[in-house]
Amino acid sequence: MAYLVSQRTNEMRLRLALGASRGNILSLVLGHGMKLVLIGAAVGFAGAFALTRLMKTLLFGVSPFDPLTFVAVACLLTGVALAACYVPARRAMSVDPMHALRYE
């Protein structure tokens, strides 16, 4: 996400110069990041369900299809990803729109 924000910094400056609020920039970056996280979570769920048969002998005290474990891990990873998206989003909100006007 930091790389994406650094690549789109001029676009965000221009959006701010044209009247977008800082909240719009925050929702733009967080929305894109959360879309990627949800795609990754869906692929991860599918992969986890597929691999539980192979790992059944390594699981002790947990059934292979334990929904609580799947949901807890997904929530934990989503929270970490949200924090990882929030830091570049805060940086994107603090850009100076005058640099975009001088650049163009």
N, C-alpha and C positions, 0 to 999 in steps of 0.2 A: 504494500500500500504506500509505503514511503516513496518507492520508485514511481508509482503511478502519480502521486501528488506532485513530485518534482517534475515529471514530464508535462503535467497539465497546469503548472503554476501560472503561466501567462494567460491561459484561458480563464482561470479563476480570478485573476486580477482584472481581466476585461469584464467579466461578469459583475464583479464588485463595482467597477467604474460605471457600468450601465445601470446600476441600481439594485442588484441582487443583495439580499441581506446576508449577514454572516451565518445566520441559521440555515439559509438555503445552501450555502457552500458546505456546511457541516452535514446536512442531510444528503447532499450529492455524494460526498465521499463515503459516509457511513452506509448509505444505500447501496453503493457499488460494492463495498466490502462485504456487507451482509449477504448480498446476492451470491458472491463467490463462496462465502461460508456455507450457505444453505445448499449450494450445489455440491460442495465437498462433503457435507454431512450426509446428503442422500447417497453419494457414491460410497462413503464410509459405511453407512448402514448396510448397503447391499453387499459390500465386501466382507463385513463382519458376519452377516448371516451366512454367507457362502463358506467362510473359513471356520465357523464354529464346529462343524463336523470333524474337521481335521484336528482341532485343538481340544476336543472333548476330553481326552485323557489327561490334559495338562490343567484342567480346571478343577479346583478342589473347593467344595462348599458353595459353588455357584452353578446353577443349571446353564447349559449352553445357550439357551434362549431367554435369559433373565431380562425382562423389560426394564426393571429398575436400574440395572447396571448400564444398559444401553442408553437410557435417558439421562442418567447422571453424567456419564462420560460426554455425551453430546452437549449437555448444558455447560459443563466445565470448559470444553473446547470452544464453544460459542462465546462464552464470557471472555476467554483469553483472546480470541479473535476480535471481539468488540473493543477490547482495550488496545489491541495492536492497531486497529483502524482509527481509534479516537485520537491517538497522539499525532499522526500526520494530518488528521482533519483539523485539529486545533492549530497546527502550523499553517494550514491552508487558509484558515479564517483570519490569520494575522498578517496576510500579505498586504502590501501597499498598492492600491489601484493606480496610483500616479505613475508607477514604473511601467505598467502596461501601456498607458497613454504615451509615454515618452518612447517606449520601445516601438510601437506601431508608428 
